């Protein structure tokens, strides 16, 4: 009762339906579009004092605001503080749920600085996981699985004889062997049946061996090639590695689909945001996917997929993908877009990273800079262009315009100092094609470009490792296409040397040519000087071994010119489909693969001079793979010392080779060593006894000896 009135009396006198509640409804209205999806939780922030909170908050607010508008005040940004310090995490509230999703997608895993990496999650996810009972009320320390020892992953590098390993794939069996020159290869492990369902592949430095299966990829390593990691990717077809073996790239024709049951999802490596993607980048050491991508629309449905789709900088710091009119460059390990945007390049056809850091002229960056090259074709209002771009600034350092271009192919020198662009050009009538070679000198001021004009069209080009020499295979496009007539020309080039100053100029000179050849492939030795020029893909396959620094001391008047090509040996191999140098540059393997045809399946092994060491015919032989090696750790001084004592080392290896080649010789050498050791032991034993028994007191004896040097007689009057 209020002042004599009851609530019943008030209801009779006041009509509730006539009361205006709009102001209260507006004030307390619940936004149906707002929920936990608008909140994000950021972990990994710096732990700092309360005095530095304003600066840190300003940096983080600016970073979050780039993905969407935050709510005002403490509702939009809250960083807990305890005992005068931040706790390393914070909460942010976006006005739009889509902004929160964008922030999670692009900010999660981002490196804030060298010591802090942000982890961003949705508050709704945390709520869902907690409500399902997945998070206990009390913290329970997780069980750490027992460490599994795989042995030293670079064990094969410790071989006392410095031998290389090789992989032989025959029918369904894969075996790993030691190379023993003329002798049969020595087993490293027992050959394994059904090791891979498609092919096997070593990582660039030889640490890992990967096999392919319908469920995904399996990596192997260690002295016994034990299982290391599994990368689950259904029906994977193609794989590739980053240069430093940090990442593995896989491609499947089937899009990723999430399992239906929660139990299957618990062991599934992908999340909802990966669904529908076909290209995956894996962290090799953890076995977890680092990033996945959908295929660009222009690649969907293609029978022949260009590979690799992801190209890497020399040290794995950056990777890039090409799309329509754009280049997507990512920074590892976050795999976020560089500068948060695509690099727009209209009609880009292809690009390549420099295979090493480049020391630009007048650059103050220690260790060199990252460069990539790309080219774009001609259009109605623009010429074709080749450009060099610096990363991460994406600044174009040098471009060259090209006319009447049919195609371009970019060839980087292994040290990144030079880029050769093979430009196939057509005449105005379009009936004939010829080539120009455009050379970019990346370490010189303003990156000059030198042009080498040819009358022929270049079929193949290859730089010699560590030097500026190169080999081309070309042919004259005269309209006759009779395959029975050999038309290819092998040309050997080197920088021209001035006879007066003996200084290398910027122009290139052809110092030798060989005409009327079928040759179509060039393989330089990893150590340079020696090269193999081969004919692959025809029934008349042939291998030619060249010494490109031949010095004929017997030739009178020889000027010691190191640029002389000498054919050492030629070998016919009709069924040859592949060819490869070993990492040391001492051996060449050529093989005929059953994946291509059934003619002369097997392999042949040669010395670098062309002498055949082994001819092994094998039915259903598929592949021969040398195990790669990492770069040598020897310094320049170490290499100089080895060259100086090469004769001594050579004698040791010659003896080891003789022991392996002949059992009788081996027994004789071992017996001679045993007798020598017995004699040394006998001599040292009795020399000690004799010296002890006959020990006498030392006495100093002085002896004066007179000698007449000159005798002269004089008559005295």
C-alpha positions in Angstrom: 0.0 0.0 0.0 1.3 3.4 -1.0 -0.4 6.5 0.7 -3.6 4.5 1.1 -3.5 3.2 -2.5 -2.9 -0.5 -3.4 -1.2 -1.7 -6.6 -4.6 -2.9 -7.7 -6.0 0.7 -7.4 -3.1 2.1 -9.4 -3.6 -0.5 -12.2 -7.3 0.5 -12.4 -6.4 4.3 -12.7 -3.3 3.9 -15.0 -3.5 2.2 -18.4 -0.1 0.5 -18.7 -0.5 0.2 -22.5 -0.5 4.0 -22.7 3.0 4.4 -21.0 5.8 5.3 -23.4 8.8 3.0 -22.8 10.8 4.0 -25.9 13.6 5.8 -23.9 14.1 2.7 -21.6 14.0 0.3 -24.6 16.6 2.3 -26.4 18.8 2.5 -23.4 18.6 -1.2 -22.5 18.1 -2.8 -26.0 20.1 -5.9 -26.6 21.9 -5.9 -30.0 21.1 -9.2 -31.7 24.1 -8.9 -33.9 26.5 -8.7 -31.0 27.9 -11.7 -29.1 31.1 -13.4 -28.0 32.3 -13.5 -31.7 33.0 -9.8 -31.4 35.6 -10.5 -28.7 39.2 -11.7 -29.2 41.7 -12.8 -26.7 45.4 -11.9 -27.5 48.1 -13.8 -25.8 51.9 -13.4 -26.1 51.9 -9.6 -25.5 55.0 -8.1 -23.6 55.0 -8.2 -19.8 56.0 -4.7 -18.8 55.6 -2.1 -16.0 52.5 0.0 -15.5 54.4 3.1 -16.6 54.9 1.7 -20.1 51.2 0.6 -20.5 50.1 3.7 -22.4 52.7 3.3 -25.1 52.1 -0.5 -25.4 48.3 0.0 -25.5 48.7 2.6 -28.3 50.8 0.2 -30.4 48.4 -2.7 -29.9 45.3 -0.6 -30.5 46.7 0.7 -33.7 47.5 -2.9 -34.8 44.0 -4.2 -34.0 42.3 -1.2 -35.5 43.8 -2.0 -38.9 41.4 -5.0 -39.0 38.2 -3.2 -37.9 36.8 -0.6 -35.6 37.0 -1.3 -31.8 34.4 -0.4 -29.3 35.0 2.8 -27.3 36.6 2.9 -23.8 37.5 -0.1 -21.7 34.9 -2.2 -23.6 37.0 -2.1 -26.7 40.4 -2.7 -25.2 41.3 -4.1 -21.8 44.8 -5.1 -20.6 44.8 -6.6 -17.1 47.5 -5.3 -14.7 48.6 -7.1 -11.5 51.3 -6.0 -9.0 52.2 -3.1 -11.2 52.8 -5.2 -14.3 50.8 -6.4 -17.3 50.0 -10.1 -17.5 51.0 -10.8 -21.1 47.4 -11.0 -22.5 44.5 -8.7 -23.2 41.0 -8.5 -24.5 39.6 -6.6 -27.5 36.0 -6.0 -28.6 35.2 -5.2 -32.2 32.0 -3.5 -33.4 31.7 -6.1 -36.1 32.1 -9.9 -35.7 33.7 -10.1 -39.2 36.4 -7.7 -38.1 37.2 -10.0 -35.2 37.4 -13.0 -37.6 39.7 -11.1 -39.9 42.0 -10.1 -37.0 42.2 -13.8 -35.9 42.9 -15.0 -39.4 45.7 -12.5 -40.2 47.1 -11.6 -36.8 47.4 -15.0 -35.2 51.1 -16.0 -35.1 52.3 -12.5 -36.1 55.7 -11.6 -34.8 55.3 -8.4 -32.8 59.0 -8.1 -32.3 62.0 -10.5 -31.9 60.8 -11.8 -28.5 57.0 -11.7 -28.8 54.7 -13.6 -31.1 50.9 -12.9 -30.8 48.4 -15.7 -30.4 44.8 -14.5 -31.2 41.7 -16.5 -30.5 37.9 -15.9 -30.5 36.3 -15.6 -27.0 33.5 -17.8 -28.3 35.9 -20.6 -29.1 37.4 -20.4 -25.6 33.8 -20.5 -24.2 32.9 -23.5 -26.4 35.9 -25.5 -25.4 35.4 -24.7 -21.8 31.7 -25.6 -21.8 32.4 -29.0 -23.3 34.5 -29.9 -20.3 37.7 -29.9 -22.2 39.3 -27.5 -19.8 39.4 -28.8 -16.2 38.8 -26.5 -13.2 42.3 -27.2 -12.0 45.4 -27.1 -14.1 46.8 -30.6 -14.9 50.3 -30.7 -16.3 50.1 -32.5 -19.7 52.0 -35.7 -20.2 55.1 -35.1 -22.4 55.5 -38.1 -24.7 58.8 -40.0 -24.3 61.5 -38.7 -26.5 62.2 -41.1 -29.4 65.8 -41.2 -30.4 66.3 -41.2 -34.2 70.1 -41.0 -34.2 72.2 -38.3 -35.8 70.3 -37.1 -38.9 73.6 -36.2 -40.7 75.3 -39.5 -39.9 76.2 -40.3 -43.5 78.5 -37.2 -43.7 80.8 -38.9 -41.2 81.9 -41.7 -43.6 85.7 -42.0 -43.3 86.0 -42.6 -47.1 83.8 -39.6 -48.0 81.5 -41.7 -50.0 78.1 -40.5 -51.3 74.8 -42.3 -50.8 72.3 -43.1 -53.5 68.7 -44.3 -53.8 67.7 -47.0 -56.3 64.0 -47.4 -57.0 63.1 -50.6 -58.9 59.6 -51.9 -59.3 58.0 -51.5 -55.8 61.4 -51.7 -53.9 63.5 -48.8 -52.7 67.0 -49.2 -51.4 69.7 -46.8 -50.0 73.3 -47.7 -50.9 76.9 -46.5 -50.6 78.5 -45.7 -53.9 81.6 -47.9 -54.5 82.7 -46.9 -58.0 83.2 -50.1 -60.0 82.0 -52.4 -57.3 78.4 -53.1 -56.6 76.8 -50.6 -54.3 76.9 -51.4 -50.6 73.6 -51.5 -48.7 73.0 -48.9 -46.1 69.7 -50.5 -45.1 67.8 -53.5 -46.4 65.8 -52.6 -49.5 62.1 -52.0 -48.5 59.2 -53.3 -50.4 56.3 -50.8 -50.9 58.3 -48.0 -49.5 56.4 -45.4 -51.5 53.3 -45.6 -53.7 54.6 -43.0 -56.2 58.2 -41.7 -55.8 60.7 -40.8 -53.1 62.5 -37.5 -52.7 65.4 -36.2 -50.6 65.3 -32.8 -49.0 67.8 -30.2 -50.5 70.5 -30.9 -47.9 69.9 -34.6 -47.7 68.6 -34.6 -44.1 65.2 -36.1 -44.8 63.9 -38.7 -47.3 60.1 -38.4 -48.0 57.8 -41.1 -49.4 54.3 -40.5 -50.8 51.2 -42.5 -49.8 47.4 -42.1 -50.4 47.1 -40.8 -46.8 49.9 -38.2 -47.1 53.7 -37.9 -46.8 56.1 -39.8 -44.5 59.6 -38.5 -43.7 62.5 -40.8 -42.8 66.0 -40.1 -41.5 68.9 -41.2 -39.3 71.4 -44.0 -39.8 68.6 -46.6 -40.2 66.2 -44.3 -42.0 63.5 -44.6 -39.2 60.2 -42.9 -39.4 60.3 -39.2 -38.3 57.0 -37.5 -39.1 53.7 -38.0 -40.9 52.1 -35.2 -42.9 48.4 -36.1 -43.4 47.2 -34.9 -46.8 44.7 -37.1 -48.7 45.9 -38.2 -52.2 48.9 -36.0 -52.3 50.6 -35.8 -55.7 53.4 -33.3 -55.6 55.9 -32.3 -52.9 58.6 -29.7 -52.6 61.0 -28.4 -49.9 62.2 -24.9 -48.9 66.0 -24.5 -49.4 66.9 -24.7 -45.7 64.6 -27.7 -45.1 62.4 -25.8 -42.7 59.2 -26.3 -44.7 57.5 -29.0 -46.9 54.9 -28.1 -49.6 52.3 -30.6 -50.6 49.6 -30.5 -53.3 46.6 -32.7 -53.7 43.8 -32.7 -56.4 41.3 -33.2 -53.6 40.2 -30.3 -51.4 40.6 -30.6 -47.6 37.4 -31.8 -45.9 36.8 -31.9 -42.2 36.0 -35.2 -40.6 32.4 -35.7 -39.3 33.1 -37.0 -35.8 34.8 -35.2 -33.0 37.1 -38.2 -32.4 38.4 -38.0 -35.9 38.8 -34.2 -35.7 40.9 -34.6 -32.6 43.7 -36.2 -34.6 43.1 -34.2 -37.8 45.8 -31.6 -38.5 43.5 -29.1 -40.2 40.9 -26.6 -39.0 37.7 -25.1 -40.5 39.6 -22.3 -42.2 41.7 -24.9 -44.1 38.6 -26.5 -45.6 38.5 -26.5 -49.4 42.2 -25.8 -49.8 44.6 -28.0 -51.8 48.0 -26.5 -51.3 49.6 -26.9 -47.8 52.9 -25.7 -46.3 54.1 -27.8 -43.4 56.6 -27.1 -40.6 59.0 -30.1 -41.1 60.2 -30.3 -37.5 56.8 -30.1 -35.8 54.8 -31.9 -38.5 52.1 -29.2 -38.2 50.6 -27.3 -41.1 51.9 -23.7 -41.2 49.6 -22.4 -43.9 47.2 -23.7 -46.6 45.9 -22.1 -49.8 43.2 -22.7 -52.4 44.4 -23.0 -56.0 44.2 -19.8 -58.1 41.1 -20.0 -60.4 43.3 -20.1 -63.5 45.0 -23.3 -62.3 41.8 -25.2 -61.4 41.2 -28.1 -63.8 44.7 -28.0 -65.5 46.1 -31.4 -66.4 49.7 -30.2 -66.2 50.3 -28.3 -63.0 53.2 -25.8 -63.0 55.5 -26.8 -60.1 56.5 -25.5 -57.7 53.6 -23.2 -56.9 55.5 -21.8 -53.9 58.9 -20.3 -54.4 61.3 -19.5 -51.6 64.1 -17.0 -50.8 67.5 -18.6 -50.3 67.2 -18.7 -46.5 63.5 -19.6 -46.1 62.7 -16.1 -44.7 60.2 -15.3 -47.5 58.1 -17.3 -49.9 55.8 -16.2 -52.7 52.9 -17.4 -54.9 51.9 -16.1 -58.2 48.3 -15.2 -59.0 46.4 -13.3 -61.6 48.0 -9.9 -62.0 49.6 -10.1 -58.5 52.3 -11.6 -56.4 51.6 -12.8 -52.9 54.8 -12.6 -50.7 54.7 -14.1 -47.2 57.1 -13.7 -44.3 57.9 -16.8 -42.3 57.2 -18.2 -39.7 53.9 -16.3 -39.4 53.1 -16.6 -43.2 51.4 -13.3 -43.1 51.3 -11.2 -46.3 54.3 -8.9 -46.6 53.1 -5.3 -45.8 49.6 -6.8 -45.5 48.8 -6.5 -49.2 49.4 -8.2 -52.5 52.1 -6.8 -54.9 50.1 -5.8 -58.0 51.9 -6.7 -61.2 49.7 -6.6 -64.3 49.8 -9.8 -66.5 52.8 -11.3 -64.6 53.9 -14.5 -66.3 56.7 -15.8 -64.1 59.1 -14.9 -61.3 62.3 -16.3 -59.7 64.1 -15.5 -56.4 67.8 -14.8 -56.4 69.4 -18.1 -55.0 71.7 -16.1 -52.7 71.8 -12.8 -50.9 73.0 -10.0 -53.2 75.4 -7.3 -52.1 74.1 -4.3 -54.0 76.4 -1.4 -54.9 76.3 1.3 -52.1 74.1 -0.9 -49.9 74.7 -0.8 -46.2 72.8 -4.0 -45.4 75.1 -6.6 -43.9 75.0 -9.9 -45.5 73.3 -8.7 -48.7 69.7 -8.2 -49.8 66.8 -10.2 -51.1 66.0 -9.9 -54.8 63.4 -11.5 -57.1 62.9 -11.1 -60.9 59.7 -11.2 -62.9 58.6 -10.6 -66.5 55.4 -9.4 -68.1 54.4 -9.8 -71.8 53.7 -7.3 -74.5 50.3 -5.7 -74.7 48.6 -3.3 -77.1 50.0 -0.2 -75.2 53.0 -1.6 -73.4 56.3 -3.4 -74.2 57.3 -6.7 -72.5 59.4 -6.0 -69.4 61.8 -7.8 -67.1 62.2 -6.3 -63.6 64.3 -6.7 -60.5 62.5 -6.1 -57.2 64.0 -5.7 -53.7 62.3 -7.4 -50.7 60.8 -6.4 -48.3 60.5 -2.9 -49.7 59.0 -4.3 -53.0 60.9 -1.5 -54.7 61.7 -2.1 -58.4 65.4 -1.5 -58.8 65.9 -2.1 -62.5 63.7 -2.8 -65.6 64.4 -3.4 -69.2 61.9 -3.1 -72.0 61.7 -5.8 -74.7 60.1 -5.8 -78.2 58.6 -8.6 -80.3 58.9 -11.1 -77.5 57.6 -14.7 -77.7 58.9 -16.0 -74.4 61.3 -15.3 -71.6 63.3 -17.6 -69.3 65.2 -16.3 -66.2 68.5 -18.0 -65.2 70.0 -16.8 -61.9 73.7 -17.4 -61.2 74.1 -19.6 -58.1 75.8 -16.7 -56.2 73.1 -14.2 -57.2 75.6 -11.8 -58.9 74.2 -12.2 -62.4 70.8 -12.8 -63.9 70.6 -14.0 -67.5 67.2 -13.6 -69.2 66.8 -15.7 -72.4 64.5 -13.7 -74.6 62.9 -15.5 -77.6 62.0 -12.9 -80.1 60.1 -13.1 -83.4 60.6 -11.2 -86.6 57.8 -8.8 -87.7 56.4 -11.4 -90.0 56.4 -13.9 -87.1 57.8 -16.7 -89.3 61.2 -17.1 -87.6 62.4 -16.9 -84.0 65.8 -15.9 -82.6 67.1 -15.2 -79.1 68.7 -12.4 -77.1 70.5 -12.9 -73.8 70.0 -10.0 -71.4 72.6 -10.0 -68.5 71.8 -8.1 -65.3 75.0 -7.3 -63.2 73.3 -7.1 -59.8 76.4 -6.1 -57.8 77.4 -3.2 -60.0 76.3 0.4 -59.7 72.8 1.0 -61.2 72.6 -2.7 -62.2 73.8 -2.4 -65.8 72.2 -4.7 -68.4 74.3 -6.1 -71.2 72.7 -7.6 -74.3 74.1 -10.5 -76.4 72.3 -10.8 -79.7 72.2 -14.1 -81.5 71.0 -15.3 -84.9 69.8 -18.6 -83.5 67.1 -19.5 -81.0 68.5 -20.8 -77.7 67.2 -24.2 -76.6 69.1 -24.4 -73.3 71.3 -22.3 -71.1 73.4 -23.1 -68.0 75.8 -21.0 -65.8 79.0 -22.6 -64.5 78.9 -22.7 -60.6 81.0 -19.9 -59.0 82.2 -18.4 -62.3 80.8 -16.2 -65.0 81.1 -18.8 -67.8 78.1 -20.4 -69.4 77.1 -22.9 -72.1 74.2 -22.6 -74.6 72.5 -25.0 -77.0 71.0 -23.2 -79.9 69.7 -23.8 -83.5 69.0 -21.7 -86.5 65.2 -21.3 -87.2 65.4 -21.6 -91.0 62.0 -23.2 -91.5 63.3 -26.8 -92.0 62.0 -29.1 -89.3 63.5 -32.4 -90.4 64.3 -34.3 -87.2 66.8 -36.5 -89.0 69.1 -33.5 -89.6 71.2 -32.5 -86.5 71.0 -28.7 -86.3 71.8 -27.9 -82.7 75.0 -25.8 -81.9 76.8 -26.1 -78.5 78.5 -22.8 -77.6 80.9 -22.1 -74.8 81.1 -18.5 -73.5 83.3 -16.6 -71.0 83.9 -13.0 -70.1 86.2 -11.4 -72.7 89.7 -10.8 -71.4 91.6 -7.8 -72.6 95.0 -8.7 -74.0 96.6 -5.4 -72.9 95.3 -5.1 -69.3 94.4 -8.7 -68.6 91.2 -7.5 -66.9 87.8 -9.1 -67.5 85.5 -6.9 -69.4 81.7 -6.8 -69.2 81.1 -8.5 -72.6 81.0 -12.2 -73.3 82.9 -14.0 -76.0 82.2 -17.4 -77.5 85.5 -19.3 -77.2 84.3 -22.6 -78.8 81.4 -24.0 -80.8 80.4 -27.5 -81.8 77.8 -27.8 -84.6 75.5 -30.4 -86.1 74.4 -32.0 -82.8 71.2 -33.4 -81.4 72.2 -32.3 -77.9 69.4 -30.6 -75.8 70.5 -30.7 -72.2 73.4 -29.2 -70.2 74.7 -30.4 -66.8 77.6 -28.6 -65.1 79.6 -30.4 -62.4 78.7 -29.0 -58.9 82.4 -28.0 -58.6 82.6 -26.4 -62.1 85.1 -26.9 -64.9 83.6 -30.2 -66.2 80.2 -30.3 -68.0 78.0 -33.0 -69.6 76.1 -32.2 -72.7 73.5 -34.8 -73.4 70.7 -35.8 -75.8 67.7 -36.9 -73.9 64.2 -37.8 -75.3 65.3 -39.3 -78.6 66.2 -42.9 -79.6 69.8 -41.8 -80.3 70.6 -40.7 -76.8 74.2 -39.6 -76.2 76.4 -38.3 -73.4 79.4 -36.0 -74.0 81.9 -35.2 -71.3 83.7 -31.8 -71.7 86.7 -30.2 -69.8 86.0 -26.5 -70.1 89.4 -25.4 -68.8 91.6 -27.7 -70.9 95.2 -26.7 -70.9 97.4 -28.4 -73.5 100.9 -28.1 -72.3 102.3 -30.0 -75.3 101.0 -27.5 -77.8 103.8 -25.1 -78.8 103.0 -21.4 -78.2 100.3 -22.2 -75.8 99.1 -18.9 -74.1 97.7 -20.8 -71.0 94.2 -19.7 -71.8 91.9 -21.4 -69.3 88.9 -21.1 -71.6 89.3 -24.1 -73.9 86.7 -26.8 -74.3 88.0 -30.4 -74.8 85.7 -33.3 -75.6 87.0 -36.0 -73.2 84.6 -38.8 -74.2 81.2 -39.5 -75.8 79.0 -42.4 -74.9 75.8 -43.7 -76.6 72.8 -44.5 -74.4 69.7 -44.9 -76.5 67.1 -45.4 -73.7 68.4 -42.6 -71.4 65.7 -40.5 -69.8 67.6 -38.8 -66.9 71.0 -37.7 -65.9 72.5 -36.4 -62.6 75.9 -35.4 -61.1 76.8 -36.6 -57.6 77.3 -33.9 -55.0 81.1 -34.2 -55.1 81.3 -33.7 -58.9 83.3 -37.0 -59.3 80.5 -39.2 -60.8 77.7 -38.9 -63.3 74.7 -41.3 -63.3 72.4 -41.8 -66.3 69.4 -44.0 -66.3 66.4 -45.2 -68.3 63.2 -45.0 -66.3 60.3 -47.4 -66.6 58.0 -44.4 -65.9 58.9 -43.2 -69.4 59.4 -46.3 -71.4 60.6 -50.0 -71.2 63.7 -49.6 -73.3 67.0 -50.5 -71.6 65.7 -49.9 -68.1 68.6 -49.5 -65.6 71.4 -47.2 -65.0 75.0 -46.4 -66.0 77.7 -44.8 -63.8 80.5 -42.7 -65.2 83.6 -40.9 -63.9 83.7 -37.1 -64.6 86.1 -37.9 -67.4 83.6 -40.2 -69.1 85.0 -43.6 -68.2 82.2 -46.0 -67.5 82.3 -47.6 -64.1 79.1 -49.6 -64.0 76.4 -50.7 -66.4 73.5 -52.2 -64.5 70.4 -53.3 -66.4 67.3 -53.7 -64.2 63.8 -54.6 -65.2 61.2 -52.0 -64.0 63.9 -49.7 -62.9 62.3 -46.3 -62.1 64.8 -43.8 -60.5 68.3 -43.1 -59.4 68.8 -40.3 -56.8 72.0 -39.0 -55.3 71.7 -38.0 -51.7 72.4 -34.2 -51.5 74.9 -32.8 -49.2 74.9 -29.5 -47.2 77.4 -26.8 -48.2 81.0 -27.4 -47.1 82.1 -26.1 -43.7 85.8 -25.7 -44.9 87.2 -22.2 -44.9 89.2 -20.8 -47.8 92.4 -21.6 -45.8 91.2 -25.2 -45.3 90.6 -25.7 -49.0 93.9 -24.2 -49.8 95.7 -26.6 -47.5 93.8 -29.6 -49.0 94.9 -28.5 -52.5 98.5 -28.1 -51.3 98.5 -31.6 -49.9 96.4 -33.2 -52.6 99.1 -35.7 -53.6 99.3 -37.0 -50.1 95.5 -37.4 -49.8 95.3 -38.9 -53.3 97.8 -41.7 -52.3 95.6 -42.6 -49.3 92.5 -42.8 -51.4 94.3 -44.7 -54.2 95.3 -47.3 -51.6 91.7 -47.6 -50.2 90.4 -48.0 -53.8 92.9 -50.7 -54.5 91.9 -52.6 -51.4 88.3 -52.4 -52.4 88.9 -53.4 -56.0 91.0 -56.6 -55.4 90.8 -59.1 -52.4 94.3 -60.3 -53.0 95.7 -56.7 -53.0 93.8 -55.9 -49.9 95.3 -59.0 -48.1 98.8 -58.0 -49.2 98.4 -54.4 -48.0 97.0 -55.5 -44.7 99.8 -58.1 -44.2 102.4 -55.5 -45.1 100.9 -53.1 -42.5 100.9 -55.9 -39.9 104.5 -56.8 -40.4 105.5 -53.2 -40.3 103.7 -52.7 -37.0 105.4 -55.9 -35.5 108.8 -54.6 -36.6 108.2 -51.2 -35.0 107.0 -52.8 -31.8 110.1 -55.1 -31.7 112.5 -52.3 -32.4 111.0 -50.0 -29.8 111.0 -52.7 -27.1 114.6 -53.8 -27.4 115.9 -50.3 -28.0 114.6 -49.4 -24.5 116.3 -52.4 -22.9 119.7 -51.8 -24.6 119.7 -48.1 -23.7 119.0 -49.0 -20.0 121.8 -51.7 -19.7 124.5 -49.7 -21.5 123.9 -46.5 -19.8 127.4 -44.9 -19.0 128.5 -41.6 -17.4 128.9 -39.0 -20.0 132.5 -37.5 -20.3 133.6 -34.4 -22.2 136.8 -34.9 -24.1 138.6 -32.0 -25.6 140.8 -32.6 -28.6 143.1 -30.0 -30.1 143.9 -30.4 -33.8 146.5 -28.3 -35.6 146.3 -27.9 -39.4 148.8 -26.1 -41.7 146.8 -23.8 -43.8 149.7 -22.4 -45.9 153.4 -22.9 -45.9 155.8 -20.4 -47.5 159.7 -20.3 -47.6 161.7 -17.0 -47.8 165.4 -16.6 -48.3 166.9 -14.1 -45.9 170.1 -12.5 -46.9 
